[in-house]
């Protein structure tokens, strides 16, 4: 099992569209919503896969009326194919994804 203090890499992205985080096996540690979409609520679907045909890990609704930011969501789940995030529409959100 990875040591969360030492072993989790991360990607910090100011996002406007979907993105592929990793293309192999790993562990999704956390997703931190530093700033949700400022124009409208956005839904982020997290997949174990290289695109949106993979297995769903999580569905996150980012709503400025609900989230106190930053908000860190802890998962600590393994993915076997890759880690892919898809957004319901074009967004201007700021996320940090921590993973191995």
N, C-alpha and C positions, 0 to 999 in steps of 0.2 A: 504494500500500500504506500502511495506517495506521502512524503512529508509535506504538508500544506505550507509550511513556512519556507522550505527550501526548493521544492520541486515543481510548483505550479508556474508555468509560463503565463503570459497574458497577451491579449491584443486589446489595445484601446482604439476605438474607432469613433469618429464623428460620422454617423451613417446617414446616407440618403437612399440606400437600396440594400438588397440582400447581400450576404457575403459568406464565403466558405472560409471557416476558421482553420480547419485542419483536415488533411487528407488521409489520415490513418487512425489507428486505435488510440484511445486515451481516456482520460477522466475529465468530465466537466465539473469543475469545482464551484465557481460562482459566476453569476452575471450581475454586474453592478450597473444600475441605471443612474448615470450621473446627471442626466437631463433628459426627460421624456420629450416626445415630439411636441413642439410648441403650437402647432397649427390645428391638430385634431388628435383624437385617441388613435393609437396604432396598436396592432396586434403583431407580436413577434412569435413565430413558431420555430422551435428549436428541433432539429432533426439529427438522428444518427444516420448520416449519409453524406453524399457529395452534392445532393440537390434536394428538392422538395418531394422526392419519391421515397426517401428514407423513412425510418421509424420515428414517430414523434416522441420527443423527450419531454417537451413542455410547450404550453401555449401561454404567453404572457400578454396581458392587456396593459399597455402603458397609457395611463390617463392622468393628466396633470391635476385633476380634481381629487385623485385617490392617492397617488404616490407622494410621499415626503422624500425628497431627494437629498443626497444620494440614497438609493435603496439597494441593498445587496441581497440577492436571492441565492441561497446555497443549495446545490444539487448533489454533489459528490456521487455522480453516476458514471458508469463506464459507457463508452461508445465504441463500436467495433469497426465501423467503416470510415467515418469522418464526422466532422461537426459543421453543420450548416445552419445559418439563421436566415429566415425569410420574413419580410414585412408585408403587411396587408396593403400598404400603399406607399408612395414616396414619402419619406420621413426626413426630419432633421433632428435626429436623436443622438445622444452621446452615451455609448455603452463601453464597459470594460468587461471582457470575457476572460476568465481565469481557468486554465486547463493544463493537462499534461500532454 
